[in-house]
């Protein structure tokens, strides 16, 4: 797994590439907590997530709670097919405030 960061005004976008699983959860958590410590809104681009497990879901839930605690938002965008399947299976779109979960555009 790899995470690419870009900053746009008051928003930091983190693009997750590869597997969002237990094997990369600690690394991803570090990226998310560092960005949150900067007191910025986060946009997490999931277009290139190839696999996600319960650790990846827990990570996203924890990051959302932490952002809200600090008065910032965490938005999930460009969901990959793997993310869509997990979001649908676990019925999580309402938790992340996604009115309509849309798949990522093909690259």
Order of alpha helices (4+ residues) and beta strands (2+ residues): beta-beta-alpha-beta-alpha-beta-alpha
